[in-house]
Amino acid sequence: MAYMGRLQFTNEYEDIISAENLLKAWKEFLCGKRSHKDVQQFELNLMANILTLYQDLANKTYQHSPYQAFNISDPKPRNIHKASVRDRLLHHAIYRILYPFFDKTFIADSYSCRLDKGTHKAISQFRNFAYKASFNHTRTVWVLKCDIKKFFASINQAVLFEIISCYISDVDIRWLIFKIVSSFNSTEKGRGLPLGNLTSQLLVNVYMNEFDQFVKHQLKVKYYIRYADDFVFLSDDKIWLQNTLLVVRNFLMDKLRLELHPDKLFIKTITSGVDFLGWVHFFDHRILRTATKRRMLRNVQMKEGNIDTVQSYLGLLSHGNAKKLVNRIRNIGGQLF
């Protein structure tokens, strides 16, 4: 795993496991969870629980507890693994120290699970890149859209450790990350990260940053956007995109042990409409994906009277051309407006 100029993590193990950091992590973790019974139970003896966790971490006797698995189906079927409150507190403590460092190593056009990024900025950049790649709408723009097959379940833990080791020399911090990552296996030992862990959100970005750096510094791609395992390349040269696809496929398989999803890969023009991050994009407008629209209407009807749900969807729709759908949702909301 080599690209030039890697930053080196300089924080110490104590910065992560200190009672001070654990208390700050608890306050962040607690947001929106005060009513949960397992959280309330942990809080009954908060200081004792935090000090016990600290001692286990300091003595290297910490063991991650088993996960509670359950399925969700919105927007698509996913298998979630929920850790204990004690472990999730530690995840937050690790995240709040590691995230500021690793975020500085990421490229500007990586948009998933990052402060001041997100889907809205990603789709705005997509429009901006389409304008530039078309030379002010004077050329046809082609888009190569890719998606990684079973992304979280396919993360190779050994490869992840190798990447982490390139940034972090502290053996204690590496031990702790190893304990968190190796606490989970998907269908195969040594593979996968749990969707329910806060640390997973950061670690998949660290993992995919290897690909991002390859794209920007080796392939020298100008118009590239990634959101989690969805990514696009824009160009006025279709042949170049076809050749790039071969290189991309090889890099992902050889270096990261990841496979592109064959059913979610295409090269098409923006004029014909490009499906990316829930919207179908054209040069001068974007419309909501049909499946997303149906799910939104179903959820509003199921949660009729919930102003937070309605306002959340109206906020989302303000980023595209969806006047008719906005009116339908307002009508369902009825008395809320």
C-alpha positions as CSV (number, residue, x, y, z in Angstrom):
1,M,0.0,0.0,0.0
2,A,2.1,2.9,-1.2
3,Y,1.4,6.4,-2.2
4,M,3.7,9.3,-1.4
5,G,3.4,11.6,1.5
6,R,1.4,9.7,4.2
7,L,0.8,11.7,7.3
8,Q,1.7,10.0,10.6
9,F,-0.7,9.8,13.6
10,T,1.0,11.4,16.6
11,N,-1.6,10.9,19.4
12,E,-0.8,8.4,22.1
13,Y,-2.8,5.4,23.4
14,E,-3.7,7.3,26.6
15,D,-5.4,10.1,24.5
16,I,-7.9,7.5,23.5
17,I,-8.5,5.5,26.6
18,S,-8.3,8.3,29.2
19,A,-11.3,8.8,31.5
20,E,-11.5,12.3,30.2
21,N,-11.9,11.1,26.6
22,L,-14.3,8.3,27.6
23,L,-16.5,10.9,29.4
24,K,-16.5,13.2,26.4
25,A,-17.3,10.2,24.2
26,W,-20.2,9.3,26.5
27,K,-21.8,12.7,26.1
28,E,-21.6,12.4,22.4
29,F,-22.9,8.8,22.4
30,L,-25.8,9.7,24.7
31,C,-27.4,12.1,22.2
32,G,-30.8,10.6,21.2
33,K,-30.3,7.5,23.3
34,R,-31.3,8.5,26.8
35,S,-34.6,6.5,26.6
36,H,-32.9,3.3,25.7
37,K,-33.0,0.8,28.6
38,D,-29.4,-0.6,28.0
39,V,-28.1,3.0,28.0
40,Q,-30.0,3.9,31.2
41,Q,-28.7,0.7,32.9
42,F,-25.1,1.6,32.0
43,E,-25.6,5.2,33.2
44,L,-26.8,4.1,36.7
45,N,-23.1,3.3,37.5
46,L,-21.5,5.5,34.9
47,M,-18.2,6.4,36.6
48,A,-17.7,2.9,37.9
49,N,-18.3,1.5,34.3
50,I,-16.0,4.0,32.7
51,L,-13.2,3.4,35.2
52,T,-13.6,-0.4,34.8
53,L,-13.4,0.1,31.0
54,Y,-10.3,2.3,31.4
55,Q,-8.6,-0.3,33.6
56,D,-9.3,-3.1,31.1
57,L,-7.9,-0.9,28.3
58,A,-4.8,0.1,30.3
59,N,-4.1,-3.5,31.4
60,K,-4.8,-4.8,27.9
61,T,-7.5,-7.2,29.2
62,Y,-10.3,-5.6,27.2
63,Q,-12.5,-8.0,25.2
64,H,-15.2,-6.9,22.8
65,S,-18.6,-8.4,23.6
66,P,-20.7,-10.3,21.0
67,Y,-22.9,-8.4,18.7
68,Q,-26.7,-8.4,18.5
69,A,-27.7,-9.0,14.9
70,F,-31.0,-7.8,13.3
71,N,-32.2,-6.9,9.8
72,I,-33.6,-3.7,8.4
73,S,-35.2,-3.2,5.0
74,D,-35.1,0.6,4.4
75,P,-34.1,1.4,1.8
76,K,-32.8,-2.1,1.0
77,P,-32.3,-5.3,3.1
78,R,-29.3,-4.9,5.4
79,N,-27.9,-6.9,8.3
80,I,-27.0,-4.7,11.2
81,H,-24.8,-5.7,14.1
82,K,-25.3,-3.8,17.4
83,A,-22.5,-3.8,20.0
84,S,-23.0,-3.4,23.7
85,V,-23.2,0.1,25.3
86,R,-19.8,-0.4,26.8
87,D,-18.3,-1.3,23.4
88,R,-20.1,1.5,21.6
89,L,-18.8,4.0,24.1
90,L,-15.3,2.8,23.3
91,H,-16.0,3.1,19.5
92,H,-17.0,6.8,20.1
93,A,-13.8,7.3,22.1
94,I,-11.6,5.9,19.3
95,Y,-13.5,7.7,16.6
96,R,-13.3,11.2,18.2
97,I,-9.5,10.9,18.3
98,L,-8.9,9.2,15.0
99,Y,-11.4,11.0,12.8
100,P,-9.8,14.5,12.8
101,F,-6.5,12.9,11.8
102,F,-7.7,10.6,9.0
103,D,-10.1,13.2,7.6
104,K,-7.1,15.3,6.6
105,T,-5.8,12.4,4.5
106,F,-9.0,12.0,2.5
107,I,-9.5,13.6,-1.0
108,A,-11.9,16.5,-1.3
109,D,-14.4,14.5,-3.4
110,S,-15.0,11.7,-0.9
111,Y,-18.4,12.5,0.6
112,S,-19.6,9.7,2.9
113,C,-19.6,10.0,6.7
114,R,-17.6,13.2,6.8
115,L,-18.2,16.5,8.5
116,D,-19.4,19.2,6.0
117,K,-19.8,16.6,3.2
118,G,-22.8,14.3,2.6
119,T,-25.1,13.4,-0.3
120,H,-26.3,17.0,-1.0
121,K,-22.8,18.3,-1.6
122,A,-21.9,15.1,-3.6
123,I,-24.8,15.7,-6.1
124,S,-24.0,19.4,-6.3
125,Q,-20.4,18.5,-7.2
126,F,-21.7,16.0,-9.8
127,R,-23.6,18.8,-11.5
128,N,-20.5,21.0,-11.3
129,F,-18.3,18.3,-12.8
130,A,-20.8,17.6,-15.6
131,Y,-20.6,21.3,-16.6
132,K,-16.8,21.3,-16.6
133,A,-16.4,17.9,-18.4
134,S,-18.8,19.1,-21.1
135,F,-16.9,22.3,-21.7
136,N,-20.0,24.4,-20.9
137,H,-22.4,21.9,-22.4
138,T,-20.6,21.9,-25.8
139,R,-19.6,18.2,-25.7
140,T,-21.2,14.9,-24.8
141,V,-20.4,13.8,-21.3
142,W,-20.1,10.1,-20.4
143,V,-20.4,8.7,-16.9
144,L,-18.8,5.5,-15.6
145,K,-20.8,4.5,-12.5
146,C,-19.6,1.7,-10.2
147,D,-20.7,0.0,-7.0
148,I,-18.8,-2.5,-4.9
149,K,-20.4,-5.9,-4.3
150,K,-21.2,-6.6,-0.6
151,F,-19.0,-3.7,0.5
152,F,-18.9,-3.9,4.3
153,A,-19.0,-7.7,4.3
154,S,-16.0,-7.8,1.8
155,I,-13.5,-5.6,3.7
156,N,-10.4,-7.7,4.1
157,Q,-9.2,-7.2,7.7
158,A,-5.6,-8.0,7.0
159,V,-5.4,-5.5,4.3
160,L,-7.1,-2.9,6.6
161,F,-4.5,-3.6,9.3
162,E,-1.7,-3.1,6.8
163,I,-3.2,0.3,5.7
164,I,-3.7,1.4,9.4
165,S,-0.1,0.4,10.2
166,C,1.2,2.8,7.5
167,Y,-0.3,5.7,9.4
168,I,-0.1,4.5,13.1
169,S,3.2,3.3,14.6
170,D,1.9,3.1,18.2
171,V,1.6,-0.6,18.9
172,D,-1.0,-0.1,21.7
173,I,-3.3,1.9,19.4
174,R,-2.9,-0.7,16.7
175,W,-3.7,-3.5,19.2
176,L,-6.9,-1.6,20.1
177,I,-8.0,-1.2,16.5
178,F,-7.2,-4.9,15.9
179,K,-9.5,-5.8,18.9
180,I,-12.4,-3.8,17.4
181,V,-12.0,-4.9,13.8
182,S,-11.4,-8.6,14.6
183,S,-14.4,-8.7,16.9
184,F,-16.5,-9.2,13.8
185,N,-16.6,-11.6,10.9
186,S,-19.2,-11.7,8.2
187,T,-19.5,-15.0,6.3
188,E,-15.8,-15.6,6.2
189,K,-13.2,-15.3,9.0
190,G,-11.0,-12.2,8.5
191,R,-13.5,-10.4,6.4
192,G,-16.1,-7.7,7.0
193,L,-16.9,-4.7,9.2
194,P,-20.2,-4.4,11.1
195,L,-22.6,-1.9,9.7
196,G,-23.6,-0.8,13.3
197,N,-20.2,0.4,14.5
198,L,-19.3,4.1,14.4
199,T,-15.7,3.0,13.8
200,S,-16.7,1.1,10.7
201,Q,-17.8,4.4,9.0
202,L,-14.3,5.8,9.5
203,L,-12.4,2.6,8.7
204,V,-14.2,2.0,5.3
205,N,-13.1,5.5,4.3
206,V,-9.5,4.8,5.4
207,Y,-9.7,1.6,3.3
208,M,-11.2,3.2,0.2
209,N,-8.8,6.2,0.5
210,E,-6.2,3.9,-1.0
211,F,-8.4,3.7,-4.1
212,D,-9.1,7.4,-4.0
213,Q,-5.4,8.3,-3.9
214,F,-4.7,5.8,-6.8
215,V,-7.5,7.5,-8.9
216,K,-6.2,11.0,-8.2
217,H,-2.4,10.5,-8.2
218,Q,-1.8,7.6,-10.5
219,L,-4.7,7.7,-12.9
220,K,-4.9,11.6,-12.5
221,V,-8.6,11.7,-12.9
222,K,-10.1,15.2,-12.7
223,Y,-13.8,14.4,-12.4
224,Y,-14.3,11.6,-9.8
225,I,-16.7,11.4,-6.9
226,R,-17.1,8.7,-4.3
227,Y,-19.8,8.2,-1.6
228,A,-19.1,5.0,0.4
229,D,-19.0,2.2,-2.3
230,D,-20.7,4.3,-5.0
231,F,-18.4,6.2,-7.3
232,V,-18.5,7.9,-10.7
233,F,-16.0,9.1,-13.3
234,L,-17.1,11.8,-15.8
235,S,-15.4,12.4,-19.2
236,D,-16.1,13.4,-22.8
237,D,-14.1,10.3,-23.9
238,K,-16.1,7.0,-23.7
239,I,-13.1,4.9,-24.8
240,W,-11.0,6.4,-21.9
241,L,-13.7,5.4,-19.4
242,Q,-13.9,1.9,-20.8
243,N,-10.1,1.5,-20.4
244,T,-10.2,3.1,-16.9
245,L,-12.8,0.6,-15.9
246,L,-10.4,-2.3,-16.6
247,V,-7.7,-0.6,-14.5
248,V,-10.1,0.2,-11.7
249,R,-11.4,-3.4,-11.6
250,N,-7.9,-4.8,-11.3
251,F,-6.8,-2.4,-8.6
252,L,-9.8,-3.1,-6.4
253,M,-9.4,-6.8,-6.7
254,D,-5.6,-7.0,-6.5
255,K,-5.0,-4.3,-3.8
256,L,-8.2,-4.2,-1.8
257,R,-9.8,-7.6,-2.5
258,L,-13.0,-6.0,-3.6
259,E,-15.3,-6.8,-6.5
260,L,-17.4,-4.5,-8.6
261,H,-21.2,-5.3,-8.6
262,P,-21.9,-6.4,-12.2
263,D,-25.5,-5.3,-12.1
264,K,-24.8,-1.8,-10.9
265,L,-22.1,-0.8,-13.3
266,F,-22.7,1.3,-16.5
267,I,-21.3,3.8,-18.9
268,K,-23.9,6.2,-20.2
269,T,-24.5,9.9,-21.1
270,I,-25.8,12.5,-18.8
271,T,-28.4,13.3,-21.5
272,S,-29.9,9.9,-21.0
273,G,-30.1,10.3,-17.2
274,V,-27.5,9.0,-14.7
275,D,-28.8,7.3,-11.5
276,F,-26.5,8.4,-8.6
277,L,-27.2,8.7,-4.9
278,G,-31.0,8.4,-5.1
279,W,-31.4,10.9,-8.0
280,V,-31.4,10.6,-11.7
281,H,-29.2,13.4,-13.0
282,F,-29.5,15.4,-16.3
283,F,-27.6,18.5,-17.4
284,D,-30.1,21.1,-16.2
285,H,-32.1,19.2,-13.6
286,R,-32.4,16.1,-11.4
287,I,-35.4,14.0,-10.5
288,L,-35.9,11.5,-7.7
289,R,-35.3,7.9,-8.4
290,T,-38.7,6.1,-8.8
291,A,-38.0,3.6,-6.0
292,T,-37.0,6.4,-3.6
293,K,-40.2,8.3,-4.5
294,R,-42.4,5.3,-3.7
295,R,-40.6,4.6,-0.4
296,M,-40.9,8.2,0.6
297,L,-44.6,8.3,-0.1
298,R,-45.1,5.0,1.8
299,N,-43.2,6.3,4.8
300,V,-45.1,9.6,5.0
301,Q,-48.4,7.7,4.8
302,M,-47.3,5.3,7.6
303,K,-46.0,8.1,9.8
304,E,-48.9,10.5,9.1
305,G,-48.9,13.3,11.6
306,N,-45.1,13.1,12.2
307,I,-43.9,16.6,11.2
308,D,-40.2,15.6,11.5
309,T,-40.5,13.0,8.8
310,V,-42.4,15.3,6.5
311,Q,-40.0,18.2,7.0
312,S,-37.0,15.9,6.5
313,Y,-38.4,14.7,3.1
314,L,-39.2,18.2,2.0
315,G,-35.7,19.3,2.8
316,L,-34.3,16.4,0.7
317,L,-36.6,17.3,-2.2
318,S,-35.5,20.9,-2.2
319,H,-32.3,19.7,-3.8
320,G,-33.9,18.6,-7.0
321,N,-36.8,19.1,-9.3
322,A,-39.7,17.5,-7.5
323,K,-42.5,20.1,-7.3
324,K,-45.3,17.5,-7.8
325,L,-43.9,15.2,-5.2
326,V,-43.6,18.1,-2.7
327,N,-47.3,18.9,-3.2
328,R,-48.3,15.3,-2.7
329,I,-46.3,15.1,0.5
330,R,-47.8,18.4,1.7
331,N,-51.3,17.1,1.0
332,I,-50.6,13.9,2.9
333,G,-49.2,16.0,5.8
334,G,-52.4,18.0,5.7
335,Q,-52.9,19.7,9.0
336,L,-49.1,19.9,9.6
337,F,-48.8,23.0,7.3
